[in-house]
Amino acid sequence: MTEEIDIEYAMRALSLAKIFYDHNCLDRLLEAAGADTTISEDELCSLERAAAERVFADTRWAWQEGKWDRRCRGYRAGCEVYVFRDPLLTRYDRLCRSYETAKGCSMAENPFAKMLDRVIQTHMQLDSYCHEFYWKPGDGARRDARLVLLLSEEFYVFCNIPGALFAILDFCQEDISSLEAALAEASGEMAALQPTLGDCRKEAA
């Protein structure tokens, strides 16, 4: 029985390592693991938690104390709060804001923004009901896009988080060239529609 448990922990660790290896950042996981990590339940849980913080370039963690929630008229238990930001996600999101300006459309009408939202909604459905997440698009200027994850004390599938976050970044990496091309086309169309200075003078005359 003990050997079966050890094998399970080893396979989970290898699966986690492969995700980082496939994205050319195994060094991040090894740094999180440390030199003294052993294959045990406690060590693996610690590694999976640390791995969840090594995917996005900027990850902030905080503990939110429980409080009375007026909206549901009940006590909201304390939870772990993770805020994820990454330059790739920020660039994709800012391009979306530029595309909306060029096309004169809203975020809800932007096919690229809708696809990003769909990807986030799909991959952040982790295998545990003990979590919530919020996608906060940026404003195209000072406020950057961020993904907020709230985990209750009963949450137990930290192993799911790295794969979900990598999938979101993979989408941005793969689709950003299409977004840039669409933005260039939309910007060209907008420039063509703007009257030239000579046209303005003619209309004024």
Phi, psi and chi 1 to 4 in degrees:
 res  aa     phi    psi   chi1   chi2   chi3   chi4
   1 MET       -  -42.7 -175.9   64.4  177.0      -
   2 THR   -63.4  -40.7  -58.3      -      -      -
   3 GLU   -63.2  -38.5  -68.8 -177.2   -0.6      -
   4 GLU   -63.8  -41.1  -68.8  179.7    0.2      -
   5 ILE   -64.9  -43.1  -66.8  176.1      -      -
   6 ASP   -61.5  -40.8  -70.2  -16.8      -      -
   7 ILE   -65.4  -40.5  -69.2  173.9      -      -
   8 GLU   -60.8  -45.6  176.8 -169.5  -10.8      -
   9 TYR   -64.8  -40.6  -63.9  154.9      -      -
  10 ALA   -63.8  -41.1      -      -      -      -
  11 MET   -66.6  -38.4  -66.9  -58.1  -65.7      -
  12 ARG   -65.3  -40.0  -77.7  169.9   56.2 -176.0
  13 ALA   -66.0  -41.3      -      -      -      -
  14 LEU   -66.3  -38.7  -73.3  172.0      -      -
  15 SER   -62.9  -41.5  177.9      -      -      -
  16 LEU   -65.7  -42.9 -172.6   61.3      -      -
  17 ALA   -62.5  -37.6      -      -      -      -
  18 LYS   -64.7  -38.1 -174.3  177.4 -174.0  -54.0
  19 ILE   -59.3  -45.2  -66.3  174.0      -      -
  20 PHE   -71.0  -38.0  -80.7   81.3      -      -
  21 TYR   -62.6  -43.0  176.9   81.5      -      -
  22 ASP   -63.6  -21.1  -70.7  -16.1      -      -
  23 HIS  -106.2   18.2  -70.6   85.5      -      -
  24 ASN    56.6   36.5  -61.5  -45.4      -      -
  25 CYS  -141.6   39.3   53.8      -      -      -
  26 LEU   -61.5  -28.6 -178.8   59.3      -      -
  27 ASP   -60.0  -31.6   55.8  -40.4      -      -
  28 ARG   -63.2  -42.9  -64.0 -173.9 -158.5  171.0
  29 LEU   -69.2  -41.0 -176.3   64.8      -      -
  30 LEU   -64.3  -36.8  -65.3  177.6      -      -
  31 GLU   -64.6  -39.3 -178.4 -177.6    2.1      -
  32 ALA   -68.8  -34.0      -      -      -      -
  33 ALA   -69.9  -42.0      -      -      -      -
  34 GLY    81.8  166.6      -      -      -      -
  35 ALA   -77.3  -20.2      -      -      -      -
  36 ASP  -102.5   12.3  -60.2  -32.4      -      -
  37 THR   -68.4  135.5  -62.0      -      -      -
  38 THR  -119.0  163.2   58.4      -      -      -
  39 ILE   -87.1   88.0  -56.9  -59.3      -      -
  40 SER  -139.0  167.7   65.0      -      -      -
  41 GLU   -61.5  -46.6 -177.7  176.1   11.9      -
  42 ASP   -64.8  -43.8  -70.2  -18.4      -      -
  43 GLU   -66.1  -38.7  -67.5  -77.0   -1.6      -
  44 LEU   -67.1  -41.6 -178.9   60.9      -      -
  45 CYS   -61.3  -41.4  -71.8      -      -      -
  46 SER   -64.7  -40.1  -63.5      -      -      -
  47 LEU   -65.7  -42.1  178.5   60.6      -      -
  48 GLU   -64.9  -37.7  -70.3  173.8  -17.3      -
  49 ARG   -65.6  -43.8  -67.6  174.7   69.9   96.3
  50 ALA   -66.0  -37.1      -      -      -      -
  51 ALA   -62.8  -35.4      -      -      -      -
  52 ALA   -62.0  -23.2      -      -      -      -
  53 GLU   -95.0   -0.5  -58.3  179.1   25.6      -
  54 ARG  -106.8    6.2  -64.2  -58.1 -163.1  -79.2
  55 VAL   -88.2  -59.1  178.7      -      -      -
  56 PHE   -77.5  150.0  -84.4   38.4      -      -
  57 ALA   -65.1  -31.2      -      -      -      -
  58 ASP  -129.4  108.2 -178.3    3.8      -      -
  59 THR  -124.9  123.9  -60.3      -      -      -
  60 ARG  -112.8  142.0  -49.2  -70.5  176.0   89.3
  61 TRP  -126.8  143.2  176.8   91.2      -      -
  62 ALA  -154.1  154.7      -      -      -      -
  63 TRP  -100.0  125.6  171.3 -103.2      -      -
  64 GLN  -101.9  119.9 -178.4  173.5  -69.9      -
  65 GLU   -67.1  152.5  -64.9  -68.5  -17.8      -
  66 GLY   -66.4  153.2      -      -      -      -
  67 LYS  -157.2  164.9   60.6 -178.8  179.6  179.7
  68 TRP   -77.1  124.7 -179.5  -94.8      -      -
  69 ASP  -100.1  112.1 -167.7  -29.1      -      -
  70 ARG   -65.6  -30.7  -65.0 -179.2  179.4  178.4
  71 ARG   -63.5  -42.6  -68.5  173.5  -60.8  177.3
  72 CYS  -103.2    3.0   62.9      -      -      -
  73 ARG    52.2   46.5  -64.4 -175.7  179.1  179.5
  74 GLY  -154.8  173.4      -      -      -      -
  75 TYR   -85.0  128.2  179.7   76.9      -      -
  76 ARG   -98.2  118.2 -173.2 -175.6 -175.3   93.1
  77 ALA   -65.8  158.2      -      -      -      -
  78 GLY   -64.4  158.0      -      -      -      -
  79 CYS  -154.0  160.2   62.5      -      -      -
  80 GLU   -83.2  135.6  -63.6 -179.3   61.6      -
  81 VAL  -118.9  123.3 -180.0      -      -      -
  82 TYR  -113.4  133.4  -70.0   83.0      -      -
  83 VAL  -118.2  118.3  179.7      -      -      -
  84 PHE  -107.6  129.6  -58.2  101.8      -      -
  85 ARG  -133.8  151.1  -65.3 -177.4  178.8   89.1
  86 ASP  -154.3  140.6 -168.5   88.8      -      -
  87 PRO   -56.5  -35.5  -26.6   35.4      -      -
  88 LEU   -67.2  -44.5 -178.6   58.0      -      -
  89 LEU   -65.0  -40.3 -178.2   63.2      -      -
  90 THR   -61.7  -44.3  -64.6      -      -      -
  91 ARG   -63.5  -44.4  173.1  150.6 -179.6   75.0
  92 TYR   -61.2  -44.4 -168.5   97.0      -      -
  93 ASP   -65.0  -41.4 -179.8   72.1      -      -
  94 ARG   -66.9  -36.8  -73.1 -177.6  175.6  176.5
  95 LEU   -62.6  -35.8  -73.5  169.8      -      -
  96 CYS   -62.1  -42.7  -78.9      -      -      -
  97 ARG   -64.8  -38.7  -58.7  -66.5   82.9   75.8
  98 SER   -66.8  -38.6  -62.3      -      -      -
  99 TYR   -63.4  -41.1  177.8   84.8      -      -
 100 GLU   -64.5  -38.0  -71.1  151.2   17.2      -
 101 THR   -65.4  -44.6  -60.8      -      -      -
 102 ALA   -66.3  -37.8      -      -      -      -
 103 LYS   -87.5  -14.0  -66.6  -70.5  -73.8 -173.9
 104 GLY    67.0   37.7      -      -      -      -
 105 CYS  -121.0  166.9   66.5      -      -      -
 106 SER   -89.3  169.8   66.7      -      -      -
 107 MET   -60.4  -37.0 -168.1 -176.1  -56.2      -
 108 ALA   -67.7  -21.8      -      -      -      -
 109 GLU   -96.2   -7.2  -62.7  169.2  -38.8      -
 110 ASN   -81.4  114.6 -178.9  -11.4      -      -
 111 PRO   -63.7  -30.9   22.9  -34.0      -      -
 112 PHE   -72.5  -41.9  -64.5   96.7      -      -
 113 ALA   -65.4  -38.4      -      -      -      -
 114 LYS   -66.2  -38.6  -71.3 -164.5  -66.1 -175.4
 115 MET   -67.6  -41.8 -179.4   60.5   74.1      -
 116 LEU   -61.0  -44.4  175.0   59.1      -      -
 117 ASP   -61.0  -39.8 -179.1   73.0      -      -
 118 ARG   -65.3  -41.0 -168.9  175.5  -55.6  123.3
 119 VAL   -63.5  -44.1  167.3      -      -      -
 120 ILE   -63.8  -46.1  -68.2  172.2      -      -
 121 GLN   -61.3  -36.9  -64.2  -64.3  -31.3      -
 122 THR   -70.0  -49.6  -62.5      -      -      -
 123 HIS   -80.4  -21.0  -70.9  -72.7      -      -
 124 MET   -88.6    7.1  -67.1  -53.0  -65.0      -
 125 GLN   -81.6   73.9  -62.1  -64.0  -28.2      -
 126 LEU   -68.9  158.9  -51.7  174.8      -      -
 127 ASP   -77.8   53.4  -66.7  -25.9      -      -
 128 SER  -163.5  135.4  172.5      -      -      -
 129 TYR   -79.0   -6.7   66.7   90.3      -      -
 130 CYS   -87.0   40.3  -55.4      -      -      -
 131 HIS  -151.5  157.4   78.0  -72.4      -      -
 132 GLU  -134.6  156.2  -60.7  177.8   50.3      -
 133 PHE  -145.1  152.9   64.4   91.0      -      -
 134 TYR  -134.0  132.3  -57.2   97.2      -      -
 135 TRP   -99.9  120.5  162.9 -128.4      -      -
 136 LYS  -115.3   95.7  -57.0  -72.7 -171.8  179.8
 137 PRO   -62.4  155.5  -20.7   33.2      -      -
 138 GLY   -83.0  177.9      -      -      -      -
 139 ASP  -102.0    7.2   58.8    8.5      -      -
 140 GLY    82.6   -0.6      -      -      -      -
 141 ALA  -133.4  -98.4      -      -      -      -
 142 ARG   -84.5  -34.9  -63.2  179.3   61.0 -176.7
 143 ARG   -92.2  119.1 -172.4 -176.7   66.5 -170.1
 144 ASP   -84.6  156.7  -71.8  -23.1      -      -
 145 ALA   -66.0  147.9      -      -      -      -
 146 ARG  -152.9  151.9   60.6 -161.7 -175.6  -79.3
 147 LEU  -114.0  125.1 -179.8   61.4      -      -
 148 VAL  -110.3  128.6 -178.9      -      -      -
 149 LEU  -121.5  126.7 -179.6   62.0      -      -
 150 LEU  -114.0  125.3  -71.0   77.1      -      -
 151 LEU  -121.2  128.9  -52.4  177.8      -      -
 152 SER   -80.2  170.8   72.5      -      -      -
 153 GLU   -64.8  -21.1  -66.0  179.3  -18.9      -
 154 GLU   -85.3   -5.1  -69.1   78.4   21.6      -
 155 PHE   -65.3  135.0 -175.2   83.5      -      -
 156 TYR  -136.3    3.0   59.9   90.3      -      -
 157 VAL  -112.4   56.2  -73.4      -      -      -
 158 PHE   -60.1  -24.1  -80.8   89.6      -      -
 159 CYS   -63.7  -21.0   57.3      -      -      -
 160 ASN   -79.9  -21.9  -70.6  170.9      -      -
 161 ILE   -68.2  -48.2  -62.1  176.6      -      -
 162 PRO   -57.2  -44.8  -28.2   37.8      -      -
 163 GLY   -61.3  -39.9      -      -      -      -
 164 ALA   -64.9  -43.9      -      -      -      -
 165 LEU   -68.1  -41.0  -62.8  179.3      -      -
 166 PHE   -62.6  -38.1  -87.2  127.0      -      -
 167 ALA   -62.1  -37.4      -      -      -      -
 168 ILE   -67.3  -44.4  -67.0  168.4      -      -
 169 LEU   -67.4  -36.2  -66.2 -177.9      -      -
 170 ASP   -60.2  -42.7  -72.3  -13.6      -      -
 171 PHE   -60.9  -47.1  164.8   77.7      -      -
 172 CYS   -59.7  -43.6  -67.1      -      -      -
 173 GLN   -62.6  -42.7 -177.0   67.8   55.4      -
 174 GLU   -75.7  -31.6  -66.3  166.1    3.9      -
 175 ASP   -99.7   -8.2 -159.1   53.8      -      -
 176 ILE   -66.4  -32.1 -158.9  166.0      -      -
 177 SER   -66.4  -37.5   58.9      -      -      -
 178 SER   -65.8  -39.7  -62.4      -      -      -
 179 LEU   -65.6  -42.4  174.7   51.1      -      -
 180 GLU   -63.4  -40.6  -70.8  173.6  -28.1      -
 181 ALA   -65.3  -42.4      -      -      -      -
 182 ALA   -65.4  -37.0      -      -      -      -
 183 LEU   -66.9  -42.1  174.2   57.8      -      -
 184 ALA   -61.6  -41.4      -      -      -      -
 185 GLU   -65.7  -44.2 -178.7 -179.9   -6.9      -
 186 ALA   -65.1  -38.9      -      -      -      -
 187 SER   -65.6  -38.0  -61.6      -      -      -
 188 GLY   -65.0  -40.6      -      -      -      -
 189 GLU   -64.3  -41.1  -68.1  173.3   -7.7      -
 190 MET   -65.5  -40.4 -178.3  173.7   64.6      -
 191 ALA   -64.7  -37.4      -      -      -      -
 192 ALA   -68.4  -28.8      -      -      -      -
 193 LEU   -80.9  -19.9  -70.6  172.9      -      -
 194 GLN   -74.2  131.8  -68.3  177.3  -15.3      -
 195 PRO   -68.4  143.3   25.7  -34.3      -      -
 196 THR   -75.6  168.5   63.6      -      -      -
 197 LEU   -61.8  -38.0 -177.6   58.7      -      -
 198 GLY   -64.2  -41.4      -      -      -      -
 199 ASP   -62.5  -39.8  -68.0  -24.8      -      -
 200 CYS   -62.2  -39.8  -66.9      -      -      -
 201 ARG   -68.2  -37.6  -73.5  173.8  176.8  170.5
 202 LYS   -63.7  -44.3  -71.6  177.7 -177.1  177.9
 203 GLU   -64.1  -38.4  -69.5  176.9    4.0      -
 204 ALA   -65.9  -37.0      -      -      -      -
 205 ALA   -68.5      -      -      -      -      -
